[in-house]
Amino acid sequence: HFVDNGSIAMGVGVQLSFLITKEFYLEYQLAGVYLEATKASAPDLNSGFNLHHTISISKPISRHFSLATSFIHLSGAGLDKGVVSNQDVITLGIKWNL
């Protein structure tokens, strides 16, 4: 997860995908991430461990690419110094599928 102010979140998670019609998938992703926040991101983003949730609707356009719209929520997990982060993002784009 990259933010325009230079903050970066990296982590590990799991994604569940459900076929809802012949060509569309509903996807949910939950990840534990470490956020490295810049000073420009204060007060909403702070460095530390966070939870990253994503809900998407996607349509495959080839074997490795999908069109998708997503809602992303980044929130503090309360594991690091009691400082929390909070960010909500709506995305529209192309996803690369392994």
N, C-alpha and C positions, 0 to 999 in steps of 0.2 A: 504494500500500500504506500504510494508516494503522494505527498501533499505539495501543492504549489509553493508553499513557504519553505520548502527544503526538508521537512520532517519525513522520516521513513519508519514504517512498521514492518517487522519481519517475524515470521513465526511458523507454527505448524498447526494444521487443522484437518477437519474432515468435511466432505461435501456429500450431501444426499441429493439425488436427482430422481424426479418422478415424471413419467410420461403422462401428460394430462390430456392431450389430443394426439392425433396422428403425427403432427409435426412440431409440437411445442412441449417444453419441459419446464417444470417448476423445480427450482433448486434452492437448497438451504445449505449454508456453509457456517461452521463454527470453528474459530481458531483462537489459540492463545498466542499473543504477539508481544514482542518487546518494541516499544515506541521510542525512537530517538528524536525528541522534539527540539526545534530551534527556538531561540528567544522570540522570534516573530510570531510563533504560534500561541503564545500565552494570551489569555488565561485558559483557553479551551483544551489545549494539548500539553501534556507534561510527560517527560521521559519516565519510563517504567513499564511494568507488565500490564497488559490490557486484554480485553476480550474483543474479538472482531466477528460481527454477525453480518451475513449477506443473504438477501432473498432476491432471487432472479427469475425472470421468465426468458427463456432462450429458444431460438429456432436454428437448428443446424443448417448451414448453407453448403458444407462439404464435410469430408470425414474429419478434418481437424479444425474447422472454424465454425463459429455460431454467432448470430446476431443476438444481442442480449440487452435487456434493461434491468437494472438492479437498484436495490436500496441497501446501503451499507451503514451499519451502526458500529462505532468504535466507542467502547466504554471502559472505565477503570475497573479492574478486577479486585481492587482493594488489597493487593498483595505487596505493594511497594510504597512505603513511607506514608500511606494514607492519602497520597495525592492522586486525584482521579483525572481522567481525560474524558472528553465527550465530543463526538463529531458524528453528524449525519450527512450522507451523500447520496444523491440520485445520479445514476450513471446510464449512459446509452453508448453502446460500442460493439466491437467485435472481440470475441473471446477465442483464444487458442486452446484447443483441447488435446491432451496427450493421447 
